[in-house]
Amino acid sequence: MPSLEKHMEISRKRTGKTYRGVHEWMNQPGFRENRHDITRVLEIAEMFTAQYGKEAAQEYVQHLADDMKSMFGSIARQTNAAIHEKLIYFGAEKE
């Protein structure tokens, strides 16, 4: 998943602001899993909207999306590599 610095860089490119507080809150040790719970997205987005405005809530949602892209992208690359390896084994593909 993207580092704190990467999340802030992405936010800065998108909005002109780093939204450091949003990203630090998301990745606070001991709370990370709970704060990345997709079933709470509306609740947490409303909290950020009330405290910091709509753009902060959008950056919270984008943080989740960036984490998912990173995580699932990694899984997809590993899966594709494993499939390629097995196809080579069965002679269906060349190295």
C-alpha positions as a Python dict, from the first residue, in 0.01 Angstrom:
ca = {
    (1, 'M'): (0, 0, 0),
    (2, 'P'): (118, 355, -56),
    (3, 'S'): (326, 513, 219),
    (4, 'L'): (211, 821, 410),
    (5, 'E'): (437, 1031, 189),
    (6, 'K'): (290, 879, -129),
    (7, 'H'): (-68, 936, -10),
    (8, 'M'): (17, 1299, 66),
    (9, 'E'): (186, 1342, -274),
    (10, 'I'): (-121, 1201, -451),
    (11, 'S'): (-349, 1437, -254),
    (12, 'R'): (-126, 1736, -329),
    (13, 'K'): (-135, 1660, -703),
    (14, 'R'): (-513, 1623, -694),
    (15, 'T'): (-606, 1909, -462),
    (16, 'G'): (-301, 2125, -391),
    (17, 'K'): (-313, 2009, -26),
    (18, 'T'): (-146, 1711, 140),
    (19, 'Y'): (-431, 1619, 378),
    (20, 'R'): (-165, 1483, 611),
    (21, 'G'): (-413, 1464, 900),
    (22, 'V'): (-652, 1245, 700),
    (23, 'H'): (-378, 1004, 595),
    (24, 'E'): (-217, 990, 940),
    (25, 'W'): (-556, 922, 1097),
    (26, 'M'): (-622, 644, 846),
    (27, 'N'): (-294, 468, 918),
    (28, 'Q'): (-272, 520, 1294),
    (29, 'P'): (-127, 203, 1449),
    (30, 'G'): (-388, -5, 1627),
    (31, 'F'): (-678, 152, 1436),
    (32, 'R'): (-578, 93, 1076),
    (33, 'E'): (-798, -208, 1004),
    (34, 'N'): (-1106, -43, 1157),
    (35, 'R'): (-1047, 282, 966),
    (36, 'H'): (-1006, 99, 635),
    (37, 'D'): (-1334, -90, 684),
    (38, 'I'): (-1525, -26, 361),
    (39, 'T'): (-1858, -85, 538),
    (40, 'R'): (-1793, 236, 739),
    (41, 'V'): (-1715, 458, 438),
    (42, 'L'): (-2031, 670, 466),
    (43, 'E'): (-1994, 718, 841),
    (44, 'I'): (-1627, 817, 820),
    (45, 'A'): (-1678, 1038, 513),
    (46, 'E'): (-1952, 1225, 702),
    (47, 'M'): (-1713, 1272, 995),
    (48, 'F'): (-1443, 1421, 768),
    (49, 'T'): (-1700, 1641, 591),
    (50, 'A'): (-1821, 1778, 925),
    (51, 'Q'): (-1469, 1839, 1057),
    (52, 'Y'): (-1272, 1947, 749),
    (53, 'G'): (-1508, 1978, 453),
    (54, 'K'): (-1613, 1777, 151),
    (55, 'E'): (-1270, 1773, -12),
    (56, 'A'): (-1116, 1605, 297),
    (57, 'A'): (-1391, 1340, 283),
    (58, 'Q'): (-1311, 1283, -85),
    (59, 'E'): (-943, 1240, 1),
    (60, 'Y'): (-1040, 982, 266),
    (61, 'V'): (-1231, 785, 0),
    (62, 'Q'): (-943, 825, -244),
    (63, 'H'): (-703, 694, 24),
    (64, 'L'): (-914, 376, 40),
    (65, 'A'): (-923, 349, -339),
    (66, 'D'): (-546, 395, -368),
    (67, 'D'): (-488, 128, -103),
    (68, 'M'): (-722, -114, -280),
    (69, 'K'): (-558, -52, -619),
    (70, 'S'): (-219, -118, -465),
    (71, 'M'): (-327, -430, -279),
    (72, 'F'): (-529, -587, -558),
    (73, 'G'): (-271, -487, -819),
    (74, 'S'): (-11, -679, -623),
    (75, 'I'): (-237, -983, -596),
    (76, 'A'): (-310, -969, -971),
    (77, 'R'): (62, -954, -1057),
    (78, 'Q'): (135, -1252, -832),
    (79, 'T'): (-157, -1448, -978),
    (80, 'N'): (-53, -1374, -1336),
    (81, 'A'): (304, -1480, -1260),
    (82, 'A'): (181, -1806, -1104),
    (83, 'I'): (-45, -1878, -1404),
    (84, 'H'): (241, -1809, -1644),
    (85, 'E'): (467, -2044, -1445),
    (86, 'K'): (209, -2326, -1460),
    (87, 'L'): (147, -2274, -1832),
    (88, 'I'): (521, -2306, -1890),
    (89, 'Y'): (520, -2626, -1684),
    (90, 'F'): (247, -2773, -1905),
    (91, 'G'): (417, -2653, -2223),
    (92, 'A'): (137, -2412, -2310),
    (93, 'E'): (373, -2114, -2297),
    (94, 'K'): (743, -2057, -2346),
    (95, 'E'): (974, -1893, -2095),
}
